[in-house]
Amino acid sequence: MPVTNIWSDELTSMRVTRFLTTCVFALLVLQYLIPHADESVRVIPIVVFCFAAIVYFITAPQTKSASAVCSVLYSPVLAFIVIAGFLPIISSYTTWQRSTTYGILMVVVLVAARILVSGLGLLAILQSFHRGLAFTLPLVTILSFKQLITSLASGARYEPFGFHPNGIAEFAAVLVPLHIWFRLPGRAWSVFRWLSVPLCLIVIMATGSRSALAALTCGCLVVMAMRRLNHLGRGIRRCYLVFSLVLILALLIMVAFDSTVSTRISGYVWNKLELDSPQRGLNSGMSGRSKAFQSFSQTLSENITLFGNGYRSTDTDIGYAVDNGYLTITYELGLVPVCAVVGRHLFHLVRAIHLYLRRGATHRDLLPNYIGFLCTFLLVATVGRGLFSYGDPISVLAICFLIGTDFDFKTSAYVPTVAVIPSETLISTSQS
């Protein structure tokens, strides 16, 4: 009896690669459980990410793997990798050689992301991101449950382990629209989703993150608008309507029995979000960063170059945190790369909206979530450094979308979902 090679089945190859990709996003969250980890620990998820690309290249059918590798040489992709990856390395090599290490790692991540996007499709990457965060974020809150309760009961911000309050809140904010949109079979998953959504909202409130609230609002509004604009949308599900009515009824009952409930709730939210704080309140630009932005803008105007001062050069050149992705990469990478990064994001956003408005049923799982995610991501980048980096799951997902092509957005919804495509179909397709 002949021995069957399991890797001859494209379905198995895709399953293994998707599992590794899900592990990458999970590890990017779990790395924060080690508060003062060194660079060798932080790079582990990126190593797994590159390993996933290698596994796909080795195990996929030759035509598929060759196509994935050749897609790196597609002129818009190759031009972007050169502009945003290689040129800043060359520009900063003589000034700060450590930036070369970060730059080379960024180039490797871009190439690995291109191979995975070409092989798995953008929808599969997005689903891996969803599952990676869906199981690790509740784990983090369980491990720091006491701190979560203390933060809710006091004015302290929730920052478990090595997480920045805004960081874990943004993870929760991005996860809510995906929980609402994606459905997996099984009652257990449905119950898990309905428990996770309130948990994400609690985490956002415990951190007191206004940027996460803005991101959550933006993401949900965009997804709802996309459903409304495309008549192929699934409409308002009965369970969502019942949940909303029960919540409104509960609030009305509380107000009827105690007229001060609404005042106390609004007072709690006001204090938790520190809206009257001199550092983070309404008079400080809502972030406490307005003076730092002004100071750094002056420094940037004196040191601006076409290809920047080197990856992570703000860590050594600036004596304070610059929590603005646009200003950070303008200083580090220069005018040309920042125009390439932001311009490519905006091009994909406009293209995705155009494709979705054409009412193609096959795009309704990927495009609304991508549009909501990108609007949220570009908004949060004004108070965070993750516009073009690989240190957290949101940034890595943004790189996967960034390195995608117009062809990927048109066809990624057609990539077979490994849970529903029979292996016989895949094998016969590859043989033909």
N, C-alpha and C positions, 0 to 999 in steps of 0.2 A: 504494500500500500504506500503510495507516494506521500512524502512529508509536505504538508501545506505551509507555505510561507505566509505568516499572518500579515506581513507588510505588503503583500500583493493586493490586499484589500484596501482601496482608497478610503473607505469608511473608517477603518482602524487607524490609519495614518492621521486623518482629520481629528478623530477622537483624542488621540494621544497629544497632538499639537494643541488642541483646544484646552485640554486639561492642563498642560504646561502653561498656557497663556493665562488661564484662570489662576493658577498658582502664583504667577508673577504679580498680578494685581493684589492677591491676598498677602503676599510677602511684602509688598510696598506699604501695606497698612501695618502688618505685624512688626515690621522693623522698628516702629516707634515704641514698641513695648520695652526696648532697650534704650533708656533715655540718653546715655552718653556713649553710644556705640561709635567705634572708629570707622574710617572710610572702608575698611575691608568688609565690615558687616553691611554697610549701606549699599555696597556694589553687588551683593548677592542676588537681589531680584533682577538686576540688569544682566548678570551672567546667565540666569535661568531664562530670561527673555531671549538672549542670543542663542542659547541652547535649543529653545523651542524652534527658532528659525532653522537651525542646523538639522534638527530632527525631521522637520517637514521636508527639507531639501533631500535628505537621505532616504526617507520612507515613502514619499509621494511618487507616483508614476513619473517616468523620465520627462514626459512632455510637460507635466504640471510643474515639476521642480525647475526645469530649464526655463519655462515661461516666467516663473517667479523671480529667478535670478536675472534674467534678461530685462525684466521690468525695471530693475535698478538703473539700467542704461537708457531708459526712456528719457528723451531730451529734457522735458520739464522737471522730472524727478532728479536727474543727474545734475542739472543746472542749479536746482535748489540745494542739493547736498554740497556742491562746490561752494556756492555763495554763502550759505549759512553754516557750513561745517569747516571746509578746508581753508578758505581765505582768512577768517578770523584767527585760525591757528598760525598761519604764515605771518600775519600782521603782528602778532604778539609774541612770536617765538623769542625774540631778543630781549623783550622787556620782562616777562615773567614766565619762566619755562614750565611752571606747574600748570598753567592754563593749557599747555599743549596736551597734557594727560586728559584733562576734562574735555578738550576739543576732540581728541581722537575717540574718546568714549562716546561722545555725542554722535560722531560720524558712524560708529559701529551700531549704535542704537537706531539711527535713521535707516541704515541698510537692512538691519534685522526687521524693523517695522515694515519696510517695503516688501520684503519677502513674505512676511506673515499676512499682510493685507492682500497681496496678490494671491496667496494660496488659500486663505480661509475666507476672505471677504470682510468688509467693514461690519456687517451685521453680526457675524460670529465674534469679532473682536469686542463689539459693544456688549454682547451677551456674556462674554467672559468677564468683562469689567463688572457687569451687574452682579454676577454670581460671586465673584471674588470679594466685592464689598459687602454683599448681602449677608455673608456668613461671618466675616471678620469684624465688622462694626459692632454687631450685638455681642460678640465675644469680648471685645474691648470694654464695652459698658458693663458686662457681667463681672469682669475682673476688677473693675473700678466702681462697683455699684455704690459703695459707701461714700465715695467722693462725689458721685453723681447726686445722691440725696442731699449731701451737705451743701453742694453748690446750689441746688434748687431752693433750699431753705434759707440760704444766706446770700450776701451780695458777691461772694467769691465766684470767679469764673471757673468753669469745669475744664481742666487741662490734665487729663490722665497720662501717666507715664511720660513719654517724650513728645506728646502732641502739643502743638500750639492750639489755643482755643479756636481760632478761626479755621485752622486746618481740619480738625475733626468735624467741625460744624459744616464746612463746605462739602466734606464727604457725605454727610447725612443729607444735605440739601440736594446734591446731585442724585442721590439714591432714591428719593421719594418719587419723582416722575417716572423713573424706570420701574419701580415697584408697581406703580399704577398701570403702566402700559404693558409690560411683559407678563404673560401668564404661562406657567408650567402646569402640566397635568397633575392632578392629585389634590385631595382635600387638605393634606398636611401642608403643602406649599401655599395654598390659599390662606390657611390660618396663619402661617408664618409671615406672609405678606402683611396681613392685617394687624399683626402684632408689631411688625417692624416699622410701619409708617408712623404710628404714635411714638415709638421709641426714637425715631429720627427727629421728630418735632421736639421731644423732650430734650434731646442732646443739644439741639440748636438753641433752645431757650436757656439751658444750663450754662452754655458757653457765653451767652450774651453777645453773639456775633450778629451785627447788623448786616454785614456783607453776605452772610449765609441766608438771612431772611430775604434780602433782596434777590439773591440767586435763586432761592426756592420759588419766590413769587414770579420771577422772570421765566424760569423753566416751566412752571405749571401753566402760566398764561400763554406761552408760545405753543406748548403742546395742545392746549385746549383750542387755540386759534387755528392750528393746523388741522385739527379734527373738524372744526366748523367749516373751514374753507374747502376742504375736500369732502364731497358728499359720500365718498366711500368710507368715511370714518365710522366707527362703531357706535357713536352716540353715547348718551349717558346711561351707564348700566344701572340696573335697578338697585344693586347693593350700595352703590355710591349715593344714590338718592335717599335710600332708607337711612344710611349712616348720617347724612347731612341733616335730615329731618329729626333724627333722634338727638343729635348734638344740639340743634337749635331748641328743641323741646326741653332738654335738660337745663340749658341756660335760662330759659324762660321760667322754669319751675324754681330755680335757685333765686332768681331776681324777685319772683312773687313772694317767696318766704322770707327773703332778706334783701331789702332795697339797697343795702350798702355793698352787695356783692360786686356789682359792676364797677363801683368806685375802687374797691380793694383790688380787683383784677387789673384795672388800668394802672393803678398805682404800683402794683407789683411789676408789671411789664415795663413801666417807665423807669423804675429803679434798677431792674435787672439789666436793661439795655443801656443804663447809665446815660440817659439823654440829657441830664443836667450836669454831667461831670465836666470840670474844666479841661480835662485831657481828652475825653472821648465824646463829649456832648455836642449839642447842636451848634454851639458857638466855636467849636474847634474843627469844623469841617466834617463832623460825624466820624472821624477816624483818629484824630489826634496826630495826624501825619502831615498836616498842611504846611507847618514850618519846616519840617524835614524835607518835604517835596520842594519847597522854594529854595532851600539851601542847596539841595542836590542839583536842582535845575541850573543854578548859577555855576556850580562845579562842572556840570555837563557841558554848558555853553563854552567853557574854557578848554575842555579836553575832548570835544567831539571829533571823531574821525570817520572815514569811510568804512573801515573794517575793524573798528573798536580797539580796546585796550586789553583784550584777552578774556576768555571764559573765567568767571568767578573773580575777576579783578576787583570788583567792588568790595570783596571780603578784606582785601589788603589796602586798597587806596582810600576807602571811605571809613570813617570812624563810627558810623552808626548804620542801623538797618535801613535799607531802602526798600520798603514794601510796596513797590510798584513795578510790575513786570515790564511795562513799556519803557520807563526810564532806565531800568536795570539793563535790559538787552541793548538799548541804544548806546549806553556807556561801554558795555562789555563787547558787543559784536559790531557796533557801528551803524551808520545810516543805511547802507545798502542791505545788510542782512535783516535789519528790523523791518525795512520796507518789504523784503521778500517774505518774511514770516507773517506779518499782519496782512499784506496784500493777498497772500495765498489763502489765509483764513477767510478773508472777506469774499474772495472769488468763489471759494467752495460754498460759502453761506448763500450767496446770490444764486449760484447754480443749483443748490439743493432746493431752495424755495421754488425756483422755476420748474424743476423736475416734479416736485410734489404737486404744484398747481395744475400740472397736466393730468392729474387724477389717475396715475398709474397705480393699480391695486397692489402691485408687487413692491412698491416703495413705501408703503404706509407703516412698516415696522421700523425701518432704518431712518428715513428722512425726518419725520417729526422729532424723534429723539435726538438726532444729530443737530437739528436746527435749535432746539431748546438747549442742548448741551453747549453749543458754541456761543450762543447769546449769553448764557450764564458764565461760561469760561472767560469770554472777553470782558465781561463786567467785573468779575472777581479779580482779574489781572490788574485792575487799577489799585487794589489794596493787597496784592500778593505778588510773589516773585516767580510764579510758575508758568509764565507765558511761553517760555521755550526752555524746558528743563526735563530731567528724567528722574527726579527724586521722590515723586509721589504718584499715585495711580491716576489722578486726573490729568497730570501733565503727560504721562505716557500715553494715555488714551488720546489726548490732543495731538501728540506727535503722530499717532497712527492715522488719524483723520488728516493731519497736515500733509503727510507723505502720500496720501491717496491721490488718485487722478480722476479726471472727469469720467473715464471709463469705469472706475471702481464704483462711483456713485450711481452710475446707470445700471450696473450689472450685479452689484454686491447682494441685492435682495434675491437674486436668482441662484446664488451659491447654495448648494444643497445643505440643508440643516441635518446634521448627522443623526438626529434622533428619528427622522422620518423617511430618509431615503434608503431603500433596500440596497444592500451591498451588491446584489446581483446586477442591479441597474447601473451602479457606478462602474463595476468591472466591465460590463458589456460596452458601456460608453467609452471607457478608456481604451478598450481593445479595438473599437471601431475607429 
